[in-house]
């Protein structure tokens, strides 16, 4: 019996595999580098990884997720060199989302490979947006500038024709007004993008902002015998920037008036839904085709360019609305049917009743999961 127990203890000692260890001081350094990291062994098994690596989807369990990471680790292991690469990796097994990461892969000690990952998704997205924005602005500005140039030439050629001079001068006035509106919207969008809502925000009365936005649009509506009706109010404040929210809501109401037939009604509904302040702006216009609804918040996108020129639209109004509402932690959705009009719904998180006792960005907000895009769209 004693011999049997001694044999079992001997086998247990030989079968016991110790926890993989990393060089002295490496763990402390990795804990403070502020980047996602993965440490793999000789067979690419994950020895250590921080939460950011799991959040980025680089690691699942004790394994690397992407084949590109395996290939990069094998190359560094065989060549003994440090490699920097930029990859666009899927965010997960489903969907179209991607993650842009800058990877730095290096050997650590004799048996480990260290992968450092820096998330560049937002930077890449911003660069792409800036490139598209510059291209779109250049294209959009060429149209009115070119039209003014041609009209000026026509005006010079028709100097002796009084009727032609008046006609061309009228067209120049229209094009110059369109150019001024376009430049103003570009300046407004740039200003909004450069303002930090979290730092500059404060508790604001959204009911008051809505009423003020309606008042500013009322003259334009009355000129076409359009009635703007407001119903409801908000019991709580929201945290944000007064001027930005005013700009967004006024753009929505102006759009509803601009694209509504004469003599119709524009409805503005206010209500609180599960901790969210909801503003719905409904018109009786021609409606938006379903296939176009995903694109209407893009910069300079216009469903009917000819109608937009007639109504003075620049294609930036809804882009400004989406940017402002997103900056305030909310969302803007659209419900529309051709021939039945459209409803744009803004949802913003309300402040807690006692949140006014706090200051600046420490204000607590409540905001459970937002309702689905269609919920309340027709209210």
C-alpha positions in Angstrom: 0.0 0.0 0.0 2.8 2.4 0.9 4.6 1.6 -2.4 1.3 2.2 -4.4 0.8 5.7 -2.7 4.4 6.6 -3.4 3.9 5.7 -7.0 0.7 7.8 -7.3 2.4 10.8 -5.8 5.3 10.5 -8.2 2.9 10.4 -11.2 1.1 13.4 -9.9 4.3 15.4 -9.7 5.3 14.5 -13.3 1.8 15.2 -14.7 1.4 18.6 -13.0 1.9 21.4 -15.5 2.7 24.8 -14.0 1.0 28.1 -14.9 2.7 29.7 -17.8 5.0 32.4 -16.5 6.2 35.6 -18.2 9.4 37.5 -17.6 9.8 39.5 -14.4 8.4 43.0 -14.7 6.5 42.2 -18.0 3.1 42.0 -16.3 3.6 45.3 -14.6 4.5 47.0 -17.9 1.6 45.5 -19.7 -0.8 46.7 -17.1 0.1 50.3 -17.7 0.6 50.6 -21.5 -3.1 51.6 -22.0 -3.5 49.5 -25.2 -5.1 46.1 -25.9 -2.6 43.4 -25.7 -2.4 39.6 -26.2 0.4 37.4 -25.1 0.6 34.0 -26.9 2.9 31.0 -26.4 4.8 28.8 -28.9 1.6 27.3 -30.3 -0.3 30.6 -30.4 -2.3 29.8 -27.3 -3.4 32.9 -25.3 -1.3 33.1 -22.1 -2.6 36.5 -21.1 -4.9 39.2 -22.5 -6.5 42.3 -21.1 -10.2 43.2 -21.2 -9.7 45.5 -24.2 -8.5 42.6 -26.3 -11.7 40.7 -25.6 -13.8 43.8 -26.2 -12.1 44.3 -29.6 -12.9 40.7 -30.5 -9.3 39.7 -30.9 -9.5 36.9 -28.4 -12.3 34.4 -27.5 -11.6 32.1 -24.6 -7.9 31.2 -24.8 -7.6 31.5 -28.6 -7.0 34.2 -31.2 -10.0 34.9 -33.3 -8.6 36.1 -36.6 -6.4 34.1 -39.0 -4.4 37.3 -39.7 -3.3 37.4 -36.1 -2.1 33.8 -36.3 -0.1 34.5 -39.5 1.4 37.7 -38.0 2.5 35.9 -34.8 4.0 33.0 -36.9 6.0 35.4 -39.0 7.4 37.3 -36.0 8.3 34.0 -34.3 10.2 32.7 -37.4 11.9 36.0 -38.4 12.5 37.3 -34.9 11.6 40.9 -35.9 9.0 43.5 -34.8 6.2 44.0 -37.3 3.6 46.9 -37.5 0.5 46.3 -39.5 -2.9 48.0 -40.0 -5.8 45.6 -40.3 -9.5 45.9 -40.9 -11.1 43.0 -38.9 -14.7 41.9 -38.6 -16.3 43.0 -35.3 -18.0 39.7 -34.8 -19.3 36.6 -36.5 -22.4 38.4 -37.8 -23.1 41.7 -39.4 -21.1 44.1 -41.6 -19.3 46.0 -38.8 -15.5 46.2 -38.9 -12.7 47.2 -36.6 -9.6 49.0 -37.8 -6.7 48.2 -35.6 -3.0 49.1 -35.7 -1.1 46.0 -34.6 2.5 45.9 -33.3 3.8 42.4 -32.9 7.1 41.6 -31.2 8.8 38.6 -29.6 9.0 38.6 -25.8 11.6 36.4 -24.1 12.3 33.2 -25.9 8.8 31.6 -26.2 6.2 34.3 -26.2 4.8 36.7 -28.8 3.2 40.0 -27.8 0.5 41.6 -29.9 -0.3 45.2 -29.1 -3.5 46.6 -30.7 -4.5 50.3 -31.0 -8.1 50.9 -32.1 -8.1 53.3 -35.1 -11.7 52.7 -36.1 -12.9 56.2 -35.1 -9.9 57.9 -36.7 -10.4 56.0 -39.9 -14.1 56.8 -40.0 -13.3 60.5 -39.3 -10.8 60.6 -42.1 -13.2 59.0 -44.5 -16.0 61.5 -43.5 -13.6 64.4 -43.9 -12.6 63.2 -47.4 -16.2 62.7 -48.4 -17.2 66.1 -46.9 -14.5 68.0 -48.8 -15.4 66.2 -52.0 -19.1 66.9 -51.5 -18.6 70.5 -50.6 -16.5 71.1 -53.7 -19.1 69.6 -55.9 -22.0 71.5 -54.2 -20.3 74.9 -54.3 -19.5 74.5 -58.0 -23.1 74.5 -59.0 -24.2 77.9 -57.7 -20.8 79.5 -58.4 -20.9 78.3 -61.9 -24.5 79.4 -62.4 -23.7 82.9 -61.1 -20.7 83.1 -63.5 -22.9 82.1 -66.5 -25.6 84.5 -65.5 -23.1 87.3 -65.2 -21.9 86.6 -68.8 -25.5 86.5 -70.0 -26.2 89.7 -68.2 -23.3 91.4 -69.9 -24.4 90.1 -73.4 -28.0 91.3 -72.8 -27.1 94.8 -71.5 -29.4 96.5 -74.1 -32.4 94.2 -73.3 -34.1 95.6 -70.2 -36.4 92.5 -69.8 -33.5 90.1 -70.1 -31.4 92.1 -67.6 -34.2 91.9 -65.1 -34.7 88.1 -65.7 -31.0 87.4 -65.3 -30.6 89.6 -62.3 -33.5 87.8 -60.6 -31.8 84.4 -61.3 -28.5 85.7 -59.9 -30.3 86.8 -56.8 -31.8 83.3 -56.4 -28.4 81.6 -56.9 -26.6 83.9 -54.6 -29.2 83.3 -51.9 -28.7 79.5 -52.4 -24.9 79.9 -52.2 -25.2 81.9 -49.0 -27.5 79.3 -47.4 -25.1 76.5 -48.4 -22.1 78.3 -46.9 -24.0 79.1 -43.8 -25.0 75.4 -43.3 -21.4 74.3 -43.9 -20.2 76.8 -41.3 -22.9 75.6 -38.9 -22.0 71.9 -39.4 -18.3 72.6 -38.8 -19.1 74.6 -35.7 -21.2 71.8 -34.3 -18.6 69.2 -35.0 -16.0 71.2 -33.1 -18.1 71.7 -29.9 -18.0 69.3 -27.0 -21.5 68.8 -25.8 -20.5 67.0 -22.6 -18.3 69.8 -21.4 -20.4 72.7 -22.7 -23.8 71.3 -21.8 -26.2 72.2 -19.0 -29.8 71.4 -18.0 -32.2 72.7 -20.6 -35.9 72.9 -20.9 -36.7 71.1 -24.1 -40.4 72.2 -24.1 -39.2 75.8 -24.2 -36.8 75.1 -27.0 -39.5 73.4 -29.1 -41.9 76.3 -28.6 -39.1 78.8 -29.5 -38.2 76.8 -32.6 -41.9 76.7 -33.7 -42.1 80.5 -33.2 -39.1 81.1 -35.4 -40.7 78.9 -38.2 -44.2 80.4 -37.9 -43.7 83.3 -40.2 -42.5 81.0 -43.0 -45.5 78.8 -42.4 -48.1 81.6 -42.3 -46.9 82.9 -45.6 -48.1 79.6 -47.1 -51.1 79.3 -44.8 -49.6 76.3 -43.1 -50.6 75.7 -39.5 -48.1 74.5 -36.9 -49.8 72.7 -34.0 -47.9 71.8 -30.8 -49.2 69.2 -28.3 -47.7 68.0 -25.0 -44.8 69.0 -22.8 -41.9 67.4 -20.9 -41.9 67.0 -17.1 -38.1 66.8 -16.9 -35.1 68.6 -18.2 -32.5 67.2 -20.7 -28.8 67.8 -20.5 -27.3 69.5 -23.5 -26.5 72.6 -25.4 -29.4 75.0 -25.9 -28.2 76.5 -29.2 -27.4 73.1 -30.8 -30.8 71.6 -29.8 -32.5 74.8 -31.1 -30.8 74.4 -34.5 -31.7 70.7 -34.8 -35.4 71.1 -33.9 -35.8 74.2 -36.0 -34.3 72.4 -39.0 -36.8 69.6 -38.6 -39.7 72.0 -38.3 -38.4 74.1 -41.3 -38.1 71.0 -43.4 -41.7 70.0 -42.5 -43.0 73.4 -43.5 -40.8 73.6 -46.7 -42.0 70.2 -48.1 -45.7 70.5 -47.0 -48.4 71.7 -49.5 -49.9 75.1 -48.9 -52.8 75.2 -46.5 -51.9 72.0 -44.6 -50.9 71.3 -41.0 -47.5 70.5 -39.4 -47.8 68.7 -36.1 -45.2 68.8 -33.3 -45.8 66.2 -30.5 -44.0 66.1 -27.2 -44.1 63.3 -24.7 -42.0 61.3 -22.3 -41.5 57.6 -23.0 -39.6 55.4 -20.5 -37.1 58.1 -19.5 -36.7 59.5 -23.0 -37.9 62.9 -24.2 -39.6 62.3 -27.6 -40.3 65.1 -30.1 -42.2 64.0 -33.3 -42.6 66.4 -36.3 -45.2 65.3 -38.8 -45.9 66.8 -42.2 -48.5 66.1 -44.9 -46.0 66.2 -47.8 -45.3 63.8 -50.6 -43.5 61.3 -48.4 -40.1 59.6 -48.8 -39.8 56.3 -50.7 -38.7 53.4 -48.4 -35.5 52.8 -50.4 -34.4 56.4 -49.8 -35.0 56.6 -46.1 -31.6 55.2 -45.1 -29.8 57.9 -46.9 -31.7 61.1 -46.1 -29.4 61.9 -43.2 -26.3 61.9 -45.4 -24.6 65.2 -46.2 -25.9 66.9 -49.3 -28.2 64.0 -50.1 -31.5 65.1 -51.7 -34.2 62.9 -52.9 -35.5 65.3 -55.5 -32.7 67.8 -56.4 -35.0 69.9 -58.6 -37.5 70.3 -55.8 -34.7 71.1 -53.3 -33.5 73.9 -55.6 -37.1 75.3 -55.7 -37.5 75.1 -52.0 -34.1 76.3 -51.1 -32.8 73.1 -49.5 -29.1 72.5 -49.3 -29.1 68.9 -48.3 -27.4 69.6 -45.0 -30.3 70.1 -42.7 -31.0 66.5 -41.7 -27.3 65.8 -41.4 -27.0 68.6 -38.9 -30.0 67.2 -37.0 -28.5 63.7 -36.8 -25.1 65.1 -35.7 -26.6 67.2 -32.9 -28.9 64.5 -31.6 -26.1 61.9 -31.6 -23.9 64.3 -29.7 -26.6 64.5 -27.0 -26.8 60.7 -26.7 -30.1 60.4 -28.5 -31.4 59.3 -31.9 -33.5 60.6 -34.8 -35.7 58.2 -36.8 -38.1 58.6 -39.7 -41.4 57.1 -40.6 -42.8 57.9 -44.0 -45.1 56.6 -46.8 -45.3 58.1 -50.3 -48.5 60.2 -50.5 -49.1 60.2 -46.7 -46.3 62.4 -45.4 -43.4 61.9 -43.0 -42.8 61.9 -39.3 -39.3 62.6 -37.8 -38.9 61.5 -34.2 -36.1 62.7 -31.9 -35.4 60.9 -28.6 -33.2 62.3 -25.9 -32.4 60.9 -22.4 -34.2 62.9 -19.7 -32.4 64.0 -16.5 -33.2 62.6 -13.2 -35.4 64.9 -11.1 -32.5 65.7 -8.7 -29.8 65.9 -11.3 -30.0 69.7 -11.3 -28.1 69.6 -8.0 -25.0 68.4 -9.8 -22.8 70.4 -12.1 -21.3 70.0 -15.6 -20.7 66.6 -17.0 -21.3 64.8 -13.7 -25.0 65.3 -14.2 -26.7 61.9 -14.0 -29.0 60.9 -16.9 -31.3 58.1 -17.2 -31.9 56.4 -20.5 -32.9 52.8 -20.7 -32.9 51.1 -24.1 -34.4 53.4 -26.6 -37.7 52.3 -28.3 -37.6 50.7 -31.7 -37.4 53.0 -34.6 -41.0 52.7 -35.5 -42.4 53.1 -32.0 -44.4 56.3 -31.6 -43.4 57.4 -35.0 -46.9 58.5 -35.9 -47.8 60.2 -32.7 
